[in-house]
Amino acid sequence: MPAPYSIDLREKAVAAVDRGEKKTHVSKLFHISRNTLDLWLKQREQTGTVAPKAPIKKGPEPKIKDLEAFRRFAATHGHLTAVAMAQQWPEPISDVTLGKALKRIHIASGSCHWGCCSVNGCSVRLTCCKAS
């Protein structure tokens, strides 16, 4: 998805229409489509602002939400396999979910054993994704 137009450009284009300039002229002047200008005017009428809408987060919520608590858990249980770590986690999770959470905190799992982390002064006994 392309980046949204800047708020400054949006405000200048809408202000030009407010001053009485024709929409077609404004759209050519700012190199935007007439439809885009109409959408900005409609958005301002409905919401009071021409700021771009916040992106909608897609996908399911992660099962492990508190990453700091998980980072501490990984530091103390890093010597275990992913299956054993998943069994030790307070809530029921799979080893796949645990592996995804390790990636979110920039730690990659090995097949059965873990290496040492040396990135950013991390004391976790796991292999960091960013180390390689």
C-alpha positions, 0 to 999 in steps of 0.5 A: 500500500502506498504511503498516504499524502502528507497532512500539509498537502491535504490542508493546502489543497482543501484550503485552495478549494475553500478560497474558491478555486475550482477542484479541477484546477486544484487537483492539477496544481497539486498533482492529485486526482479529483476523486482524492480531493473530493474524498478529502473534502468529504472526510473533513466534512465528516470528521473535521480533519483531513489527516490520514486514517490510522492503519487497521491492524490485520491478523490475530492478536499474539497469544503472548502479549507481555513481551518483557515478562516473556523475555524474563521467562526466556532468560531463565528457561532458555536452556530448555527445548521449545516444547519444554519451554511451552509446557513451562509457560503459565498459559497453554501455548504450542511450541510454534507459538513460543517460537514466534514469540522468540522471533518477536523479541529477536531471539531465534530457536534452534532445533533442540538446544540454544546458543548464547545471546550477545546482541545489545548486552542481552543476557538471554541464553538463546541465539539472537536473530540479529546476531547473524 
